[in-house]
């Protein structure tokens, strides 16, 4: 049994659209349309317990999950939603102990979620150039309780002369022009390492795919994920008229080695050399066979005819 105490995180849940995430402090309370929620009333209760407000409304005291943190973080930028994060983690095979490179920290939603998966032996190295957003992300990451597993860098990798990391397991890119950073990302990824890029538009997706092929990535896949909520009620279950539609396109790929240099230097000359020799020999042999015997036969026949004609003429004269 886990009881709520001072500084415990709690999700005050009224319904799907009305819920509040807070860290318990006995001297704090907040006013809502369903009444006053006093933190002190939650202390000592078990997670899952019911709390009655001064307006006779009740809320449930739930233990927050990483989903709750991500959905309720402070938005400095557009966040990556759990519906997309779940697929990223599954498709890239992200797990405990992995080293993750993130370019474009944003509000820290993806950072926090991935850090919660790779901990305690893994780590997320995240890069951004906007100090304002970095401060917002730092607060959100701290609130999610994963600061220990995240290192933030204020560095523009597009212009960096030397890459600060190597042998990364997965790279996550959330930039407006992700195709520009692909050569730098390749240098920091291990062989067969995965890359995931967030692309809000199809134009971005096209340019990114071209850059991935050019920089020797394979297993390229582009997807879109849409959730349709169902309102399940006795006798009148139907799909919800509200929900999250398009958020972004996801592009996945893996680092490979096409060996383009080897193909050009060794395989091509070999094939050209072979094709030159065999046709030449064949032509020479066929011409020799077709010219010797037919010419000899023709000469013999012609000589025989001339000899016969000469004999006949002499016989006629003598007669």
C-alpha angles and dihedrals in degrees: 000000000000115000127199116246141163111316093011114143113241135183109211100209122196100152139325093284098035115058134124130208118209145154109239117250116170093220096051134087136160134214121234137169088262093053141271119327111205116199090210090063090061097051112104095017124117120248107266094037124135122245121200119214127212088262093058092253120131135218130188120237104226131181107244121242126205087261089061092050093049094048093049102040123122109270115225090154137006106296129223106247125228091246088064096035091056092057092045091055094045098044095045092043093233113185148147115316099021126132111230127197116203123187112193109029095193111169092340099247095127090038093055096045095048092045089055089056100046095044140138097027099020132073141205119221108196128188131199138156100209111085092193093059091041091060091050090048091049091056092047093048090049091048090053089054098237102106090116091065099045131076117191122208127193096209137123105226091190091072100028112121094206126035111237096210140044140185094029115174097212135011121205118195125193105170135125091241106031093163090070094062098046097098091053092046091052090058091055098045125088119235110289088011115155129242127197123187128188112222120179093190136043092233089063090048092054095050092045093051091052090051092049092054092046091052095049104258122150139187088052114183132173121196144166124210124205126179121209113199120214122210102215112198131149110275096353110058114156141147117281119257088217128060147115112290124172114359104155147323118254123215120196129187142153131228113251139165113242093182091217093162093054093050093053097046103043115016100046100053090046094057093045092051092052095049092052097052104046100049091047093053092046093052093049094049095047093049093050093051094047095049108045106056100036092052094050093050092050093052093050093049092049093049091049092052093049091050092051092050092050093051092050092050092052091049092053093051094050091049 
